[in-house]
Amino acid sequence: MKSILFKILIVISWIYCLGHILFGFPNDTFLIRAVTGVMSTVFSCSLLFFLLKIIDNKKQRKMKVNE
């Protein structure tokens, strides 16, 4: 249950941040800036984790081929 909620949070943050990058949100209140900051942090961390996972998978495949 927790992993499903975490994955939903990641998907929502990706959609929110991509929408913010593409369209921008004109209502710049304190609450919106706080939400944007949290969503951007989740987006950045999940993107970094995803890229590191890809690099790790490539290294593991390369090690299996060399054995």
N, C-alpha and C positions, 0 to 999 in steps of 0.2 A: 504494500500500500504506500509506504514512504517513497519507494523508488518511482512509483507511478506519479506521485505528486511532484517529485523532484524533476522528472522528465517533462511534465506539463509546465512547470515553472521555467525550465530552460527553453522550451518551444515558445512560450509566451514572451520571454525576454528577447528571443531572436526576432520574432515578429515585431515586437514593439521597437526594438533598436533599429531594425532595417526600415521600418516605417518612419522613424525619427530621422534617419539619415537621408532617406529619399524625399520625404515630404516636409519634414520639420513640423513642429507643433507650435502654433502661434500663442497659445495661452501659456505664458511663462510665469506661473505662480510658484510659490515656495513648495507647495505640495507636488506639482508637476516636476519641478527640478529634483526633488527628493526621489520621486518614483523613477525618473530618468536615470539618476545616478545609481540607484540600486539595480535597475534593469541592465544598465550598461556594464556594471560590475559582473553580474551573472553572465551576460553575453560574452564579455571578454574572457572570463575564466573558463567557460564552457568551450569557447573557440580554441583557447590555448590547450586545454585538455584534449580536445579532438585532434589538433595538429600533433601533439606529442604522442598520442596513441597511434597515429598513422606512421610516424617516424619509428616508433618502437616495433610496430608490426613489420616494417620493411627491414629493420635490423635483424629481427628474429628469422625472417625468411632467408636473409642473406647468410646467417649463421647455419641454418639447416642445409643450405646448398653447399656450403664449404665443408661440412662434416663428411 
